Amino acid sequence: MDLLLHLRGFTAVADEMSVSEAALELGVDQPLLSRRLRALERELGVELLDRSRRQIALTPAGHALLPRARHLVDQADHLLRSVRRHEREPFVVAVPPGCDPAPLSRLVALLEEEGVDVRLASATTDVPESAAWLVEACDPDAATWVTPLGAATAPGTAQGPVSLSALRPRRGGERTQVLALPRDLDDPAGRLRRLADRAGVGPATLRAAPHRLAVAEALAGRGTLVCARHEAVTYGLSWSPFIDPVPRGHRLVEQAPVPGPLAAGPVREQALALLGEGLGAPEKERG
């Protein structure tokens, strides 16, 4: 006899004071639950339920057993939860550096509410082989999300939309460096370099700089940083969108198995929208 199974049935009947309601709660047929209760009474050699009344009641033996039965059932449930939590592979979401942390925090909360053990990782440094979702840079024409870039300058210098050509050196004027993050200049398609060359911003003016150094130069008024709006806002820089689109593309690389809530449906749509928001993609491109 499966003692734990039978004790679970007994505690359910004690909670509901009804075999039919307890059977519904446990998802079993009422005759099966009644047989389990009889088998438990035979095993223990006592009657646990007084069935002589219109509504069943616990016998003295049933009252004595109930707290011990609840303790055993609770301990078994706790053990199962602990083992499953230990053995369950975390759902790793690898995102590029510079993502807006606020949407990412909402993504974590959303997945935890759905029972998904989510872990965030960097898509460039510590991405594990088991990453279930990897957000990687790609050509904007083949992207899941496209983020518009703009010009970030020292605080209080915001203008309206600017053209990329406005950043080119002026004859006789002081040369101002144009900085870009390495990921935007090192993409295989070389889109930013091509757009800059076409606008007259050559390699002597446009150069790659690590994120924090580029921000420091822009804050000091010594350069213009080409970046997404949320990256400029994070550091208090003024930001102006480019008149002609200068896009940054990212796509989702998915590795099976994917937890049920993220396979399809509204939770998946919300999660993808939050990733898009974290990347700075316009709302229409987020889902």
C-alpha positions, 0 to 999 in steps of 0.5 A, a space after each residue: 500500500 502506498 501509505 503517502 497516497 492514502 494519507 493524502 486522500 485522508 487529509 483531503 477528506 478531513 479538509 472537505 468533510 466530504 469524500 466527493 469534494 475531496 475526490 474532485 480536489 484530488 482529481 480522482 474518482 470518488 469510488 477510488 478514494 473511498 477504497 483508499 480510505 477503507 484500505 488505510 483503515 484496514 492497514 491501521 486497524 482503526 476507523 478514521 471516519 464516522 459514516 453513520 451520520 448524514 455528514 461524515 465526521 472524524 472518529 477519535 482515531 481520525 482526529 489523532 491521526 490527522 496532524 501526523 498525516 498532515 506533517 508527513 504529506 507536507 514533508 513529502 511535498 517539500 522534499 519533492 519541490 526541493 529535488 525538482 528545484 535542484 535538478 531543474 535547469 535554469 532558463 538562461 537568457 543571454 543579452 548584450 551589454 547596454 540593455 536597459 535594466 528596468 525592462 529586464 527586471 520586469 522580464 525576470 519577474 514575469 518568468 518567475 511568476 510563471 514558475 520559470 527559473 530564469 538566469 540572465 547572462 551576458 551575450 558577449 562574456 559569460 554566455 553558457 552553452 545551455 543558453 535557451 535564449 540568446 539575443 545576438 547582433 545581426 544585420 538589421 534587415 534580418 533582425 527580430 528587433 531594430 533599434 534606432 541610433 542617434 547622437 549623444 552629447 554633453 548634458 544640455 546640448 540636445 537639438 532636434 533630429 540631426 543628420 549623420 552628415 552633421 557630424 563630419 569635420 568642418 573645414 577650418 573648424 575644430 575636429 570633434 571625434 565621433 565615437 561608437 561602441 565596438 559592437 556597432 562598428 565591428 558588425 560583419 555587414 559594416 552598416 554603420 561604417 558604410 553610412 558614415 562614409 556616405 555622410 562624409 564621416 570617415 575613419 579618421 573621425 569615427 572610431 570605436 571606444 569601450 562603452 564607459 570611455 565613450 560615455 566619459 568623452 561625451 560627458 566631457 564635451 570632447 566627442 559625440 557618441 553614436 548610441 541608442 536613446 536608452 543608453 544616453 538616458 542612463 548616463 544623463 547625456 542629451 540624445 538626438 535621433 538621426 534624420 536618416 535611420 541608422 539602425 542596430 539589429 538583434 535577433 533571438 536564437 532559441 534553443 530547445 527545450 523551452 518552458 511551456 509558457 514561453 513556447 507560444 501565447 501571451 507570456 511569450 509575447 510579453 517576454 519578447 516585448 520586454 526584451 525589445 524594450 530593453 534593447 531600445 526597439 520601438 514598441 511596434 518592433 517588440 513582439 
